[in-house]
Amino acid sequence: MQSPNDYASVRTVIENYIKASFTADTALLKRCFHPKALMSGYYRGELDIGSPQPFYDQLECEPSSKSSGEGYQAEISFIHIAGGMASAGLVETNLLGSDYVNHFHLLKIEDEWRIVSKIYVDSLGESA
């Protein structure tokens, strides 16, 4: 059985991801992800398989959702932990003009939870 501390720690990683995405704080976002993390999904109807780097780049070159006054909302839909691995779901509305459903996989590495993969679909990629 997982400890409440593990659930709180995973929730904190996802909440930091939310904060970093909203404010375009790529330094905080990079601390959420493992350096060798993968990030794949459908963005604007196109399949994208790779690393989080294009997401970091987009956040750095566009006005943040916070600064543009977008009505950004995010809801953690689930957290499941088994041993040193975890899965979490996140539904986002109006991040840089798109809505997303995200699934994260995290590993506990040296007593710290880190995102090792993220798969996602935006509102335009749902029918893909």
Buried (B, 14 or more C-beta within 10 A) or exposed (E): EBEEEBBEBBBEBBBBBBBBBBBBBBEBBBBBBBEEBBBBBBBEEEEBEEBBEEBBEEBEEEEBBBEEEBEBBBEBEEBEBEEEEBBBBBEBBBBBEBBBBBBBBBBBEEEEBBBBBBBBBBBBBEEE
